Amino acid sequence: MTTGYGGYPPAADTGVGGVVRKLGDRVWRRAEPRFGISLAGVGVLMIIIGVLVWATDFAVGDEEDAGDPDTTLGIVLSMLVIAAGYVLLVRFKKGPLATAGVAAAVLAVPVLLAYATFDPVEPNEPDITFEDDGSFDEDGTFEDDFSVESDVPEMPFNIDVIAVVSIAVWMASFLLIPAANGRMFFLAASQFFFWLYLLEKVEEGAIIWLLSLPAGGFFFPFFGGFGYEPPDPSTIGGLSLIIGLGYYGAAFGLDRGKRHGMATPFTVAGLVATAIGIAHLGGDLELTGSGILLIIVGTLLALYGVTQGRRFTAWAWAAAVGLGVLLIVGDAFEENAAGFGISAIVLGAGVVVLGWFVTGQFSEPDEMQPGPSTFTPRRPGPGGPAAVIVTNQGYGVPSAPGAAGWPTPAAGQPPVAPPTAPPQPPYTPPVAPQPPPVTPPAEPQGPPTAPPTVLPTTPPTEPTAPADDSPSDEPPTAPPN
């Protein structure tokens, strides 16, 4: 049994923090790009396109039945794709097949709802005017006026049902289904649909208008109408910019909390919404105003990208800064190509120098050093801003007295000495560990024995010869006088 601090049962995961922890590792780190997983996602997109083409052709049928289309095939195929997606996701949980399941569960839901709520509408009759006053322009051409105006076309399906139900299904899968917990594609799709749905409710026809942008161009002031009065670009631009920057604010907060995986969908949706917003505000801000806005927003978001390790965000919005500068130059030299070209060259070189200056003065790490960017201003020394010793990795800062740029002391002040390293204690080599003394094992001892008894010995005596009474051959010794 899992226990908490002090042996007590662990606290229950309640609140937002508990929900986030249950979403798994995908909240904390971004998924790495893999070729097989990418192919699986593209394959599902091809399946959805096939369903749309086949089911739509079946629904339209003959021209005689155009007013009563049969959407049964589209509904059935969409339901099969959704069911297959959830089965793959629950069965495999990770890898290419699980990714295919996520893509199918996300993409097929709005397709199913579109076929289920499809209701053909009569097209709006355009209001065509043609005026011929028989006059000539200043250049001698005949002047006439021709215009086609129509109301915003109605969508043949219920956008409320599609948006609300799709977001509800995706968020329920993201939060409640264990196999789908933390799958950020569900969250990203919900963010895109929320942005589009809000635009449509505020400005009718916004979705059709945005879907027509690839055919008509990106910046509103440079493309014409599509046979009907377009929605107000200022409303689309202002609301999209607010939503996009709000998404980036949420991403910044998640990144600061180390939830990098969960922040990624916000950056993707924020990029599209912010770019659309700035583009549609171009008609009101004109070139110079749009350029200034691009420089401000691009600088802030590029700094966010580099400080949080987001490569595409950093590069995309750094490019937006350059685009903003060029828009201002283009407005200043509207009819002078040579002036625009020379100014672009000079300002481009200035931007290069600015990048070098920022890197040197704020100690931004090298691009091959792991980790996000950090900016630490160089602190000036007592004699000037260059009184800091740097290694050979510095950026042109003098490193010794007498070098070019070394600070000059004020009158009556001692020369500026380079900073010295704090004194270090003398080096003492470590003592090698000595092995413990080896004591030979004691021999086993037997029972105690008494010392041997030494008996006293008597030296042997020589045998005494018997007395001899026979006369001796030697003469007798005379007695003393």
BELVENLIN-V347667 format. One record per pair of residues at least 24 apart in sequence whose ideal C-beta (glycine too) atoms are under 8 Angstrom apart, sorted by the first residue. I is the first residue (numbers start at 1). J is the second residue. Records with the same first field share a line. If there is no record, write none. Layout:
I: J, J
This chain:
19: 175
20: 259, 262
22: 181
23: 174, 175, 181, 182, 262
24: 181, 182
25: 182, 261
26: 181, 182, 183, 184, 261, 262
27: 182, 259, 261, 262
28: 258, 259, 260, 261, 262
29: 260, 261
30: 260, 261, 264
31: 184, 261
34: 96
36: 95, 96
37: 95, 96, 99
39: 96
40: 96, 97, 99, 100, 103
41: 99, 100, 103
43: 100
44: 85, 100, 103, 104, 107
45: 103, 107
47: 81, 104
48: 81, 104, 107, 108, 111
51: 77, 78, 81, 108, 111
52: 111
55: 115
59: 115, 118
66: 120
67: 120
68: 120
69: 118, 120
71: 115, 116, 118
74: 111, 112, 114, 115, 118
75: 112, 115, 116
78: 108, 109, 111, 112, 115
79: 108, 112
81: 107, 108, 111
82: 108, 109, 112
86: 177
89: 177, 179, 180, 183
90: 177, 179
93: 179
98: 179
102: 180, 183, 185, 186
103: 185
105: 173, 180, 186
106: 170, 185, 186, 189
109: 165, 166, 169, 170
110: 162, 166, 193
113: 157, 158, 161, 162, 165, 166
114: 157, 162
116: 161
117: 157, 158, 161, 162
118: 156, 157
119: 156, 157, 158
120: 156
121: 154, 156
123: 153
124: 150, 151, 153, 154, 228
125: 150
126: 150, 227, 228
148: 225, 227
149: 228, 229
150: 227, 228, 229
151: 228, 229
152: 204, 205, 208, 228, 229, 231
153: 205, 208, 228
155: 207, 208
159: 197, 200, 207
163: 193, 194, 196, 197
164: 197
166: 190, 193
167: 193, 194, 197
182: 261, 262
184: 261, 262, 264, 265
185: 265
187: 262, 265
188: 265, 268, 269
191: 247, 265, 266, 269
192: 269, 272
195: 240, 243, 269, 273
198: 239, 243
199: 236, 239, 240
202: 235, 239
203: 231, 232, 235, 236, 239
204: 231
205: 230, 231
206: 231, 236
209: 236
210: 236, 276
218: 279
219: 279, 282
220: 279, 280, 282, 283
221: 282, 283
233: 280, 281, 283, 284
234: 280, 281, 283, 284
236: 276, 277, 280
237: 276, 277, 278, 279, 280, 281, 282, 284
238: 277, 281
239: 277
240: 273, 274, 276, 277, 280
241: 273, 274, 277, 278, 281
242: 277
243: 273, 277
244: 269, 270, 271, 272, 273, 274, 275, 276, 277
245: 270, 274, 297
246: 270
247: 273, 274
248: 274, 301, 304
251: 304
252: 304, 308
255: 308, 310
260: 308, 309
263: 308
267: 310, 313
271: 313, 316
274: 301
286: 331
287: 327, 328, 330, 331
288: 327, 328, 331, 332
290: 324, 327
291: 323, 324, 325, 326, 327, 328, 331
292: 324, 328
293: 324
294: 320, 321, 323, 324, 327
295: 321, 324, 325
298: 323, 324
306: 372, 373
307: 372, 373, 374, 375
308: 372
309: 371, 372
322: 348, 351
325: 351
356: 395
359: 395
360: 394, 395, 396, 397
381: 407, 416, 419
382: 407, 416
383: 407, 408, 409, 410, 416
384: 408, 416
387: 416, 418, 419
388: 419
389: 418, 419
